[in-house]
């Protein structure tokens, strides 16, 4: 068995999760907004403030809850954190197990304070050293009994060799080169008096010898530096910069820092001196969020070397295979930072980038370990992406217990960074690590060898050495009787001497009796004084007791009042929080409704614009069709009318030439004003309604407003001149034809079940015409809305315009309202009604000559027309031909 580096057997199936603890630091300013609230000893709640990115991204406040192994609130002491988290790791260290404890969190969250603390309230690291040395006191090996082999292992030296090395390293340098005397700071934490932890653990084996070695390193910009290394000094340039260290694997496949300085310590004071020496060289800088921000990951390693005693219980067993080395690594991770908050630049920006990169590598390793264990996959864990994960890969592979303290700053401004820390902590708890078993030194030796050696040693000393006798105290009154020898009763020599001795003895006795009486009187007087003072003290004590009772009753009243006030405050605080929560919910609902209202308004505006665009396009389409129809009719009838007009003009010239001889003077004929007309136009049809007089006419014959003088011509010449001429559509003097009347046309009527939507824009002129649209069920609007189209089944749009002759034309576009898939309404136009109101012009006097309507048959022959013109102004109905040669 070789328990070097704690390479112990692990039972299959025994695993432990990564234990994560949460500690909430107190707020610097009690008036600041708090985003972290411990709900119980295992549950903590995060409430995002209104200015956080989560609220800006989601539009609502969402609370988060996270579960931990234990939650320490802001009132928890350093002692409680140590007893709950770190003390079990020290106990495992004494049992030969490895442990890893690191603090994790954002910058200024209290990681360094949790790890080191203050002189009056020490952190985890000083308390671990105190408890360790308190526990191994009495079984600690002498210095240099265990010696490092420079390859992460240890060797055993005899007591003689260890003594020689102590003289060589510790005693001889002080003799040859005396040092300047300095005051040894015993029991100090830096420059201040510290309070040590008195805890003692009982997991120490009395048959083993223990030695403690410490090392202190840091990982800065992903490089490993030894903080205890002695830097070479150059008189010109000063101290040279430290050299980076590399990571190596020992014979047990465990990672270690090559050529790292390990110092053997025998007391906590020596350990603190090593700690302070390393902290002076640690990278610390000032940022916008922390005055002393750690710019590197610091690692303080405590290695405990233990080996069993020999069969006699005197020295360490000289067998390197029986050495057990256990390690406790205390890691103070640098905090993650956001550049836009810390305002870092230059070296600080580079440091922050490397810190975040190493923490991201740690998170990636945790995630892949979790996926491998959860999905039974075999993905490669990227330990080599960072020096931090590469150094501690053995712990995650099952070579020790892993614990993490997540330090949280409850300030509301830190919520966006704190939520990422909480999610990583929650993820880390799902990683399982194989449990490490305790080392047992089964070497076949008798337990209790050290105690047996002590008993034999003390017994031999009692046999060899004689204890000095204590002389008896003489309570006689002076020296003893002299050695007189009395042989007879009349001895004159001995009896006087004996009488003299007895007289002196009696005098001495009387003097002593007087002194005793005096002392008794003094003692009695003191006793009386003491009794008097005691009675006064009792009286005063009674008075004080009464006062205390009164003050206690008053204090109880105050406490009860304080408790009632606290309950009221808690109730008010709870009501306030509930009201704030309801307020935030209502504000969120209002914001949602405002967003929906804006969306609906924009949708309505879009539909309105779309409908207006389609309506304009439809109007333009119908106008183009009507214009084309009008132009087509003008083209069809314009040439005919022009031809007939041309023939009538020639006939009029002939008639006027004939009348010039018979009548004294020509008369002017005026055009009678035409009555108002109402025209109904549908696609493909053109219907009109006119007066009875206009229906008997076959065309509009313009009446000349001036006399026409023509040279006389014969009828044959006139007939010869009546030749057809080509049609022309560009003659501006040609009147417009009257549309044919369709007697079968009926105005469209709505059914009783249909609801019409009458859209009359503002500014339309009301028409007092006889023909009015008659609709039973309709809804008139001046401004179209989406809800109006959903209630109607028919749609009617009224549009008024002035034509080229300054006549008012009213067009009614009719269509059907059809619902669409998107929830809107589409209008399909299928009919157009045109209402034309023509103002009456100058009325024309009816001629006394026969009109074309008075004749039966066709009115097409030129000679017949001429005969009618020759016979005068009567109402003759018969046809006659003029005599040849007659001049008209």
C-alpha positions in Angstrom: 0.0 0.0 0.0 1.3 3.4 -1.0 -1.1 6.2 0.0 1.0 9.0 -1.6 -1.1 12.0 -2.7 -4.2 10.3 -1.4 -4.5 7.8 -4.2 -7.0 5.7 -2.4 -9.4 3.1 -3.6 -12.9 4.3 -4.4 -16.0 2.1 -4.1 -18.0 1.8 -7.3 -21.2 3.7 -7.2 -20.4 6.0 -4.2 -20.6 9.5 -5.5 -21.1 12.9 -4.1 -22.3 16.1 -5.9 -20.4 19.3 -6.0 -21.6 21.1 -2.9 -22.4 24.7 -3.6 -23.1 27.3 -0.9 -24.4 30.8 -1.3 -23.3 33.8 0.8 -25.0 37.2 0.5 -22.9 40.2 1.5 -24.5 43.2 3.2 -25.3 46.3 1.2 -22.9 49.2 1.4 -25.8 51.6 1.4 -29.1 50.4 3.0 -31.1 52.7 0.7 -29.8 50.9 -2.4 -32.2 48.6 -4.4 -31.8 45.0 -3.3 -32.3 42.2 -5.9 -31.4 39.1 -3.7 -33.7 37.8 -1.0 -33.0 34.6 1.0 -36.2 32.7 1.4 -34.9 29.9 3.6 -31.6 28.2 4.5 -31.5 26.5 1.1 -33.5 28.8 -1.2 -32.7 32.3 -2.5 -34.8 34.5 -4.7 -33.7 37.0 -7.4 -35.9 39.9 -8.3 -34.8 41.9 -11.4 -34.9 45.7 -11.1 -36.8 47.8 -13.6 -33.6 49.0 -15.3 -32.1 45.5 -15.9 -31.6 43.9 -19.3 -34.0 41.0 -18.5 -36.9 43.4 -18.0 -35.9 45.4 -21.1 -35.7 42.2 -23.2 -38.9 40.5 -22.0 -41.0 43.5 -21.2 -42.0 42.1 -17.8 -40.5 41.3 -14.4 -39.8 37.7 -13.8 -38.6 36.4 -10.5 -36.0 33.6 -10.2 -35.4 31.1 -7.4 -32.2 29.0 -6.9 -31.6 26.1 -4.5 -28.2 25.6 -2.7 -26.7 23.3 -0.1 -27.0 26.2 2.4 -27.7 29.9 2.1 -25.8 32.3 4.4 -27.5 35.7 4.7 -25.8 39.0 5.3 -25.9 38.5 9.1 -24.0 35.2 9.1 -20.6 35.4 10.8 -17.3 34.1 9.5 -17.2 31.4 12.2 -20.5 30.0 11.0 -19.4 29.9 7.4 -16.2 28.1 8.4 -17.9 25.6 10.7 -20.4 24.7 8.0 -18.2 24.7 4.9 -14.5 24.4 5.6 -14.3 22.6 8.9 -15.4 19.2 7.4 -12.6 19.7 4.8 -10.0 20.1 7.5 -11.4 16.9 9.1 -11.0 15.1 5.8 -7.5 16.4 5.5 -6.6 14.8 8.8 -8.1 11.6 7.6 -5.9 11.6 4.5 -8.5 12.9 2.0 -8.1 15.8 -0.5 -10.3 18.8 -0.7 -10.9 21.8 -2.9 -12.7 25.0 -1.8 -13.0 28.0 -4.0 -15.0 31.2 -3.9 -16.9 32.3 -7.0 -18.7 35.4 -7.9 -18.6 38.8 -9.6 -16.2 41.5 -8.7 -16.9 43.3 -5.3 -19.0 40.4 -4.1 -16.9 39.5 -1.0 -14.9 36.6 -2.2 -11.5 37.7 -0.7 -13.2 38.7 2.5 -14.7 35.3 2.9 -11.4 33.6 2.2 -9.1 35.8 4.4 -11.3 38.0 6.6 -10.0 40.6 9.0 -7.9 40.3 12.2 -10.9 40.4 14.5 -13.0 38.2 12.3 -10.9 35.7 10.4 -11.9 34.1 7.2 -11.8 30.5 6.0 -8.0 30.3 5.4 -6.7 31.5 8.8 -9.2 29.4 10.6 -8.2 26.3 8.7 -4.6 26.8 9.8 -5.6 27.4 13.5 -7.8 24.3 13.6 -5.2 22.2 11.9 -2.4 23.1 14.3 -4.7 22.8 17.3 -5.6 19.3 16.3 -2.1 18.0 15.6 -0.5 19.5 18.7 1.5 16.9 20.5 1.8 14.6 17.5 3.6 17.0 15.2 6.9 15.7 13.8 10.1 17.7 14.2 11.2 19.9 11.4 12.9 18.2 8.3 11.8 14.7 9.3 9.8 14.7 6.1 11.7 16.0 3.1 10.3 16.8 -0.4 11.7 14.8 -3.3 11.0 17.7 -5.8 8.5 15.5 -7.7 5.4 16.1 -5.7 6.4 13.4 -3.2 8.1 13.1 0.2 10.9 11.1 1.8 11.5 10.2 5.5 14.7 11.1 7.4 15.9 9.8 10.7 16.0 12.0 13.8 19.8 12.4 13.4 19.6 13.4 9.8 16.8 15.8 10.6 18.8 17.4 13.4 21.8 17.9 11.1 19.6 19.6 8.5 18.1 21.8 11.2 21.5 22.9 12.2 22.5 23.5 8.6 19.5 25.5 7.6 18.3 27.2 10.8 21.1 27.4 13.3 24.3 27.8 11.3 23.2 30.7 9.0 22.3 32.7 12.1 25.7 32.1 13.7 27.9 32.9 10.7 25.9 35.8 9.5 24.0 37.5 12.4 20.8 39.1 11.3 19.5 42.5 12.5 17.3 41.8 15.5 13.6 42.3 14.8 10.6 42.1 17.0 8.9 38.8 16.3 5.2 39.4 15.8 3.7 36.5 17.7 0.0 36.0 17.3 -0.5 39.0 14.9 -2.6 39.1 11.8 -0.4 41.5 9.9 0.1 44.6 12.1 -3.0 43.9 14.2 -3.8 41.5 17.0 -5.8 38.6 15.7 -8.3 36.3 17.4 -7.5 32.6 16.7 -10.0 29.8 16.4 -9.9 27.4 19.4 -11.6 24.5 17.6 -9.9 21.1 18.0 -10.8 18.0 15.8 -10.6 14.5 17.2 -9.8 12.7 14.0 -6.0 12.6 14.7 -4.3 9.2 14.9 -2.0 9.2 18.0 0.3 6.5 16.4 1.2 8.9 13.5 3.5 11.8 13.0 2.3 14.9 11.1 4.0 17.7 9.2 2.4 20.7 7.4 3.7 22.2 4.1 2.2 25.2 2.4 2.7 26.8 -1.0 1.2 29.9 -2.5 0.7 30.4 -6.3 -1.4 32.6 -8.6 -2.7 32.3 -12.2 -2.3 35.6 -13.9 -3.2 36.1 -17.6 -3.3 32.2 -17.8 0.3 31.9 -16.6 1.3 30.3 -13.3 3.6 32.3 -10.9 5.1 31.2 -7.5 4.4 33.9 -4.9 7.0 32.5 -2.5 9.9 32.3 -4.9 12.9 34.4 -4.0 13.5 36.8 -6.9 17.1 37.5 -7.9 18.3 41.0 -7.2 20.3 43.1 -9.6 22.0 46.3 -8.1 21.3 48.2 -11.3 17.9 47.0 -12.5 16.5 45.8 -9.1 14.5 42.6 -8.7 14.0 40.6 -11.8 10.5 39.7 -12.9 9.2 36.3 -11.7 9.5 33.3 -14.0 6.4 31.4 -15.1 5.9 27.8 -13.9 4.7 24.8 -15.8 2.3 22.0 -14.8 3.5 18.4 -14.6 2.1 15.0 -13.7 3.6 13.0 -10.9 3.9 9.2 -10.7 0.3 9.0 -9.5 -1.0 10.9 -12.5 -1.7 14.0 -10.3 -1.1 17.5 -11.5 1.3 19.8 -9.6 3.3 23.0 -10.2 6.9 22.1 -11.1 9.7 23.8 -9.0 7.1 25.4 -6.7 8.4 26.5 -3.3 6.9 24.5 -0.4 7.6 25.7 3.1 7.3 23.5 6.2 5.6 25.3 9.0 5.2 24.4 12.6 2.8 27.0 13.8 0.0 29.3 12.5 2.3 32.3 12.9 4.8 30.9 10.4 1.9 30.2 8.0 0.7 33.7 8.2 4.2 35.1 7.5 4.3 33.0 4.4 0.7 34.2 3.5 1.6 37.8 3.9 4.8 37.4 1.9 2.8 36.0 -1.0 0.0 38.6 -0.7 2.5 41.4 -1.1 3.3 40.1 -4.6 -0.2 39.2 -5.7 -1.7 41.2 -8.6 -4.3 43.7 -7.2 -5.5 46.8 -9.0 -8.1 49.6 -8.6 -11.2 49.5 -10.8 -14.4 51.4 -11.0 -16.3 48.8 -9.0 -13.6 47.7 -6.5 -10.7 49.6 -4.9 -8.7 46.4 -4.4 -9.8 44.1 -7.2 -8.0 40.7 -7.6 -6.5 40.5 -11.0 -5.5 36.8 -10.7 -6.7 33.5 -9.3 -4.8 32.8 -6.0 -4.3 29.3 -4.7 -3.1 28.5 -1.2 -2.2 24.8 -0.9 -2.0 23.1 2.6 -0.4 19.7 2.4 -0.5 17.4 5.4 2.1 14.6 5.5 1.6 11.8 7.9 3.4 8.5 8.6 3.1 5.8 11.3 5.6 5.3 14.2 7.9 2.4 14.4 7.0 -0.6 16.7 8.7 1.1 19.7 6.7 4.4 19.2 9.8 6.6 19.1 10.5 7.6 15.5 8.7 7.7 12.2 8.8 4.4 10.3 11.5 4.6 7.7 9.4 3.4 4.8 8.5 5.8 2.0 5.6 3.6 0.9 3.8 4.2 4.2 3.7 8.0 3.8 0.2 9.6 3.2 0.0 13.1 1.7 -3.4 14.9 1.7 -4.0 18.3 0.3 -6.5 21.1 0.8 -6.5 23.8 -1.9 -8.1 27.1 -1.0 -8.8 29.1 -4.2 -9.8 32.7 -4.4 -11.1 33.2 -7.9 -11.0 36.6 -9.5 -14.4 38.1 -10.2 -16.1 38.2 -13.6 -16.3 41.7 -15.0 -18.3 43.7 -17.7 -16.1 46.2 -19.5 -18.8 48.8 -19.9 -19.2 48.9 -16.1 -15.6 48.7 -14.9 -14.3 51.2 -17.5 -11.2 49.1 -17.9 -8.5 49.9 -20.5 -5.0 48.8 -21.3 -3.6 46.1 -18.9 -6.8 46.1 -16.9 -8.8 45.3 -20.0 -6.5 42.4 -20.9 -6.6 41.1 -17.4 -10.4 41.2 -17.4 -10.5 39.3 -20.7 -8.2 36.5 -19.4 -10.2 36.3 -16.2 -13.5 35.9 -18.0 -11.9 33.4 -20.4 -10.6 31.1 -17.6 -14.0 31.3 -15.8 -15.7 30.4 -19.1 -13.4 27.4 -19.5 -14.3 26.3 -16.0 -18.0 26.5 -16.9 -17.5 24.5 -20.1 -15.8 21.7 -18.2 -18.6 21.6 -15.7 -21.2 21.5 -18.5 -19.5 18.7 -20.3 -19.0 16.7 -17.1 -22.7 17.1 -16.4 -23.7 16.0 -20.0 -21.4 13.0 -19.8 -23.0 11.9 -16.5 -26.5 12.6 -17.5 -26.5 11.2 -21.1 -23.9 8.5 -20.5 -21.7 10.0 -23.2 -17.9 10.1 -23.4 -17.1 13.6 -24.5 -13.6 14.8 -23.9 -13.5 17.4 -21.1 -11.4 20.4 -22.2 -9.3 20.7 -19.1 -6.3 22.1 -21.0 -8.2 25.2 -22.2 -7.1 26.9 -19.0 -4.4 26.5 -16.4 -7.1 26.7 -13.7 -9.0 23.7 -14.9 -5.9 21.8 -15.9 -4.4 22.1 -12.4 -7.6 20.8 -10.6 -8.6 18.2 -13.1 -7.9 15.4 -10.5 -10.5 16.7 -8.2 -13.2 16.5 -10.8 -12.0 13.0 -11.7 -12.7 11.8 -8.2 -9.5 12.6 -6.2 -11.2 14.7 -3.5 -14.2 16.6 -2.4 -15.2 19.8 -4.2 -17.0 22.7 -2.5 -17.8 26.1 -3.8 -19.0 29.3 -2.0 -20.9 31.6 -4.3 -20.6 35.2 -3.1 -23.5 37.5 -4.1 -23.7 41.2 -4.1 -27.4 42.0 -3.6 -27.2 45.5 -5.2 -29.8 45.9 -7.9 -27.2 47.2 -10.4 -25.4 43.8 -10.3 -28.5 41.7 -11.2 -27.5 41.1 -14.9 -24.1 39.6 -13.8 -25.5 37.9 -10.7 -28.0 35.9 -12.7 -25.3 34.3 -14.7 -23.4 33.3 -11.5 -26.5 31.7 -10.1 -27.2 29.7 -13.2 -23.6 28.4 -13.2 -23.9 27.5 -9.5 -27.1 25.7 -10.2 -25.5 23.8 -13.0 -22.4 22.8 -10.9 -24.6 21.1 -8.3 -25.6 18.5 -10.9 -22.0 17.2 -11.3 -21.2 14.0 -9.4 -17.8 13.2 -8.1 -16.6 9.8 -6.9 -16.3 9.6 -3.1 -12.8 9.2 -1.6 -12.2 6.7 1.2 -10.2 7.2 4.3 -6.6 6.0 4.5 -6.0 3.1 6.9 -2.5 2.2 7.9 -2.9 -1.6 8.3 0.8 -2.4 8.9 0.3 -5.0 11.6 1.7 -2.9 14.5 0.1 -2.6 18.0 -2.1 0.5 18.4 -1.2 2.9 21.2 2.5 2.7 20.7 3.1 6.3 21.5 1.4 6.1 24.9 3.3 2.9 25.8 6.6 4.5 25.0 5.7 7.4 27.3 5.0 5.1 30.3 8.1 3.1 29.8 10.2 6.3 29.6 8.7 7.8 32.7 9.1 4.4 34.6 12.8 4.2 33.7 13.4 7.7 34.9 11.8 6.9 38.3 14.1 3.8 38.7 17.3 5.6 37.8 16.7 8.9 39.5 15.8 9.4 43.3 13.5 12.2 44.1 14.7 14.7 46.7 13.2 14.4 50.2 11.2 17.4 51.4 12.4 18.4 55.0 9.7 18.3 57.7 8.6 21.6 59.1 9.4 22.2 62.8 6.4 23.5 64.6 8.4 23.7 68.0 9.1 26.9 69.8 12.7 27.3 68.7 15.5 24.7 68.5 15.1 21.3 70.1 16.3 20.3 73.5 20.1 20.3 73.7 21.7 16.8 73.9 22.2 16.8 77.6 22.9 13.6 79.5 21.5 13.7 83.1 23.1 11.0 85.2 22.0 12.1 88.7 19.5 14.4 90.3 22.2 16.6 91.8 24.0 17.4 88.6 24.9 21.1 89.0 26.1 21.5 85.4 23.2 20.0 83.4 20.3 21.2 85.5 21.1 25.0 85.4 21.6 24.8 81.7 18.3 22.9 81.3 16.5 25.5 83.6 17.9 28.3 81.5 16.7 26.6 78.3 13.2 26.1 79.7 13.0 29.8 80.9 13.9 31.1 77.5 11.5 28.6 75.9 8.7 29.9 78.2 9.5 33.6 77.3 9.5 32.7 73.6 6.1 31.0 74.2 4.6 34.0 75.9 5.9 36.3 73.1 4.4 34.0 70.5 1.1 33.9 72.4 1.0 37.7 72.6 1.7 37.9 68.9 -1.0 35.3 68.2 -3.5 37.3 70.3 -2.7 40.4 68.4 -3.1 38.7 65.1 -6.4 37.2 66.3 -7.7 40.6 67.3 -6.7 42.1 63.9 -8.3 39.2 62.1 -11.4 39.5 64.2 -11.6 43.2 63.4 -11.1 42.5 59.7 -13.8 39.9 59.9 -16.2 42.3 61.6 -15.4 44.9 58.9 -15.9 42.3 56.2 -19.3 41.3 57.7 -20.3 44.9 57.8 -19.3 45.4 54.2 -20.9 42.1 53.3 -24.2 43.3 54.8 -24.0 46.6 52.9 -23.2 44.7 49.8 -26.2 42.5 50.3 -28.4 45.5 50.8 -27.0 47.1 47.7 -27.4 43.9 45.8 -31.0 43.7 46.8 -31.5 47.3 45.6 -29.7 46.5 42.4 -31.8 43.4 42.1 -35.0 45.4 42.4 -33.7 47.9 39.9 -32.8 45.1 37.6 -36.2 43.5 38.0 -37.9 46.9 37.2 -35.6 47.4 34.2 -36.3 43.8 33.0 -40.0 44.4 33.2 -39.6 47.7 31.4 -37.3 46.0 28.8 -39.9 43.2 28.4 -42.6 45.8 27.7 -40.3 47.5 25.2 -39.4 44.2 23.6 -43.1 43.3 23.3 -43.8 46.7 21.8 -40.8 46.3 19.5 -42.1 42.9 18.4 -45.5 44.3 17.7 -44.0 47.2 15.8 -41.8 44.7 13.9 -44.8 42.6 13.0 -46.6 45.7 11.8 -43.5 46.7 9.8 -43.3 43.2 8.3 -46.9 43.3 7.5 -46.6 46.8 6.0 -43.5 45.7 4.1 -45.3 42.7 2.8 -48.3 44.8 1.8 -45.9 47.3 0.1 -44.2 44.5 -1.8 -47.5 43.0 -2.8 -48.7 46.4 -4.0 -45.4 47.0 -5.8 -45.8 43.6 -7.4 -49.4 44.4 -8.4 -48.2 47.8 -9.7 -45.5 46.2 -11.8 -48.0 43.6 -13.1 -50.6 46.4 -14.0 -47.9 48.5 -15.6 -46.9 45.4 -17.6 -50.5 44.9 -18.6 -50.9 48.5 -19.6 -47.7 48.4 -21.6 -49.0 45.2 -23.4 -52.4 46.9 -24.1 -50.7 50.0 -25.3 -48.6 47.9 -27.7 -51.7 46.1 -28.9 -53.5 49.4 -29.4 -50.6 50.8 -31.4 -50.6 47.6 -33.4 -54.3 47.9 -34.0 -54.0 51.5 -35.0 -51.2 50.8 -37.4 -53.2 47.9 -38.8 -56.3 50.1 -39.2 -54.2 52.9 -40.8 -52.7 50.3 -43.2 -56.1 48.9 -44.1 -57.5 52.5 -44.5 -54.6 53.4 -46.8 -55.0 50.1 -48.7 -58.7 50.6 -49.1 -58.2 54.1 -50.2 -55.5 53.0 -52.7 -57.8 50.3 -54.1 -60.7 52.7 -54.2 -58.7 55.2 -56.2 -57.5 52.5 -58.5 -61.0 51.3 -59.0 -62.3 54.8 -59.7 -59.5 55.3 -62.1 -60.3 52.0 -63.8 -64.0 52.8 -64.1 -63.3 56.4 -65.3 -61.0 55.0 -68.0 -63.6 52.5 -69.1 -66.3 55.1 -69.2 -64.0 57.5 -71.1 -63.3 54.7 -73.6 -67.0 54.0 -73.9 -67.8 57.6 -74.5 -65.0 58.0 -77.1 -66.3 54.9 -78.8 -69.9 56.3 -79.0 -68.6 59.6 -80.2 -66.6 57.9 -82.9 -69.6 55.8 -83.9 -72.1 58.7 -84.1 -69.9 61.7 -84.6 -69.3 61.1 -88.3 -73.0 60.3 -88.9 -74.1 63.4 -87.1 -71.6 65.5 -89.0 -72.7 64.1 -92.3 -76.3 64.7 -91.5 -75.5 68.2 -90.2 -73.6 68.9 -93.4 -76.5 67.8 -95.5 -78.9 69.9 -93.4 -76.7 72.9 -93.7 -76.7 72.6 -97.5 -80.5 72.1 -97.4 -80.8 75.2 -95.2 -78.7 77.2 -97.6 -81.0 76.1 -100.4 -84.1 76.9 -98.3 -82.8 80.2 -97.2 -82.0 81.1 -100.7 -85.6 80.4 -101.7 -87.0 82.3 -98.7 -84.9 85.3 -99.4 -87.1 86.2 -102.3 -90.4 85.5 -100.5 -89.8 86.9 -97.0 -88.9 90.5 -96.3 -86.2 89.7 -93.8 -84.7 86.6 -92.3 -85.7 85.6 -88.8 -83.4 84.4 -86.0 -84.2 81.0 -84.4 -83.1 80.4 -80.9 -82.4 77.1 -79.2 -84.9 76.2 -76.6 -83.5 75.3 -73.3 -83.3 71.6 -72.6 -84.9 70.2 -69.5 -82.8 68.6 -66.8 -81.9 65.1 -67.5 -81.1 62.2 -65.1 -78.8 59.5 -66.5 -78.2 56.1 -65.0 -75.0 54.4 -66.2 -74.1 50.8 -65.6 -71.0 48.9 -66.9 -71.7 48.0 -70.5 -75.1 49.9 -70.6 -76.0 53.6 -71.2 -79.6 54.5 -70.2 -81.2 58.0 -70.2 -84.4 59.6 -69.1 -85.5 62.7 -70.9 -88.6 64.8 -71.5 -91.3 63.8 -73.9 -90.4 66.5 -76.4 -86.7 65.3 -76.5 -87.8 61.8 -77.1 -89.4 62.7 -80.4 -86.3 64.3 -81.7 -83.7 62.3 -83.6 -80.8 64.6 -82.9 -79.8 67.9 -81.6 -79.7 70.4 -84.4 -77.9 73.5 -83.4 -79.6 76.8 -84.3 -77.4 79.4 -85.8 -77.3 82.7 -83.9 -76.5 84.8 -87.0 -78.0 85.1 -90.5 -76.6 82.8 -93.1 -76.1 84.4 -96.6 -75.6 81.9 -99.4 -75.5 82.3 -103.2 -78.4 80.8 -105.0 -77.9 77.4 -106.4 -80.2 75.0 -108.1 -81.6 71.9 -106.5 -79.5 69.8 -108.9 -76.4 71.7 -107.8 -77.4 71.2 -104.2 -78.0 67.5 -104.8 -74.7 67.2 -106.6 -72.9 68.9 -103.7 -74.5 66.5 -101.1 -71.7 64.0 -101.1 -70.5 62.0 -98.1 -67.5 63.3 -96.4 -65.1 61.4 -94.2 -65.9 61.3 -90.5 -64.0 63.5 -88.1 -64.0 63.1 -84.3 -62.0 66.2 -83.7 -64.7 68.7 -84.7 -65.3 70.9 -81.6 -68.6 72.3 -83.0 -70.2 68.9 -83.3 -72.8 68.5 -80.5 -72.7 65.4 -78.3 -75.3 62.7 -79.2 -78.2 61.9 -76.9 -78.0 58.4 -75.6 -80.7 56.0 -76.5 -83.4 55.3 -73.9 -83.7 51.8 -72.6 -87.3 51.3 -71.4 -86.5 47.9 -69.9 -83.9 49.3 -67.4 -84.9 49.2 -63.8 -83.0 50.8 -60.9 -81.3 48.2 -58.6 -83.1 47.6 -55.4 -81.8 46.1 -52.1 -83.5 43.3 -50.4 -85.0 43.7 -47.0 -82.3 41.5 -45.3 -79.4 43.5 -46.7 -77.7 46.3 -44.8 -76.2 49.0 -46.9 -73.3 51.1 -45.9 -73.8 54.6 -47.4 -70.4 56.3 -47.6 -70.9 60.0 -48.3 -67.7 62.0 -47.9 -67.9 65.4 -46.3 -68.6 68.3 -48.7 -71.2 66.5 -51.0 -74.0 68.7 -52.4 -77.5 67.5 -51.5 -79.7 66.9 -54.6 -83.3 67.9 -54.6 -84.1 65.7 -57.6 -87.2 63.7 -58.2 -85.3 60.5 -58.6 -83.7 59.6 -55.3 -82.0 56.3 -54.2 -84.5 54.5 -51.9 -82.9 52.0 -49.5 -84.7 50.6 -46.5 -81.8 49.4 -44.3 -78.7 51.6 -44.5 -76.1 53.2 -42.3 -74.7 56.5 -43.4 -71.1 57.5 -42.6 -68.8 60.2 -43.6 -65.5 58.5 -42.5 -65.1 54.8 -43.2 -64.0 52.6 -40.2 -63.2 48.8 -40.2 -66.0 48.0 -37.7 -68.6 49.6 -40.1 -67.7 47.3 -42.9 -68.1 44.2 -40.7 -71.8 45.1 -39.9 -72.8 45.8 -43.6 -73.4 43.4 -46.5 -73.6 46.1 -49.3 -71.4 49.1 -49.8 -72.4 52.4 -51.6 -69.9 55.2 -52.3 -71.2 58.6 -53.5 -68.8 60.8 -55.5 -69.6 64.2 -57.1 -67.8 66.0 -59.8 -68.2 68.7 -62.4 -68.1 67.7 -66.1 -66.7 69.7 -69.0 -70.0 71.6 -69.4 -70.1 72.6 -65.7 -72.9 70.2 -65.0 -72.9 68.3 -61.6 -72.4 64.6 -62.1 -73.0 62.2 -59.1 -71.6 58.7 -59.3 -72.7 55.9 -56.9 -70.3 53.0 -56.8 -72.0 49.9 -55.4 -70.3 46.7 -54.2 -70.6 43.7 -51.8 -68.8 43.5 -48.5 -66.9 40.2 -48.1 -65.0 39.1 -45.0 -61.4 38.2 -45.4 -59.2 35.6 -43.7 -57.2 38.2 -41.9 -60.3 39.5 -40.0 -60.9 42.5 -42.3 -63.5 43.2 -45.0 -63.0 43.4 -48.8 -65.4 45.4 -51.0 -66.0 44.0 -54.5 -67.6 46.7 -56.8 -70.1 45.4 -59.3 -72.2 48.4 -60.3 -71.9 52.1 -60.9 -74.9 54.6 -61.1 -74.3 58.0 -62.7 -76.8 60.8 -61.8 -76.4 63.7 -64.3 -78.2 67.0 -63.6 -78.1 69.3 -66.6 -79.1 73.0 -66.3 -81.6 74.2 -68.9 -80.3 76.4 -71.8 -82.2 78.8 -74.2 -85.5 77.3 -75.4 -86.0 76.9 -79.1 -89.3 77.9 -80.8 -90.9 75.1 -82.6 -91.0 75.6 -86.4 -94.3 75.6 -88.2 -92.9 73.5 -91.0 -93.4 69.8 -90.8 -90.9 67.9 -88.7 -89.4 64.6 -89.5 -91.4 63.0 -86.8 -94.7 64.0 -88.5 -94.0 61.8 -91.5 -94.6 58.2 -91.8 -91.7 56.3 -93.4 -88.1 57.2 -93.8 -86.9 60.7 -93.7 -83.8 60.2 -95.8 -84.5 61.6 -99.3 -83.0 65.0 -100.1 -85.7 65.9 -102.5 -88.4 65.2 -99.9 -86.6 67.5 -97.5 -86.4 70.1 -100.2 -90.1 69.8 -101.0 -90.9 70.3 -97.3 -88.8 73.4 -97.2 -90.5 74.8 -100.5 -94.1 74.3 -99.4 -93.7 76.8 -96.6 -94.3 76.9 -92.9 -97.5 74.9 -92.7 -98.1 71.5 -91.2 -98.5 69.8 -94.6 -98.2 65.9 -94.3 -97.9 65.0 -98.0 -94.8 64.7 -100.0 -94.3 66.6 -103.2 -91.4 67.2 -105.6 -90.5 70.7 -106.9 -90.9 71.6 -110.5 -87.8 71.4 -112.6 -86.0 74.7 -112.7 -87.8 76.2 -109.6 -85.5 78.4 -107.6 -85.6 78.2 -103.9 
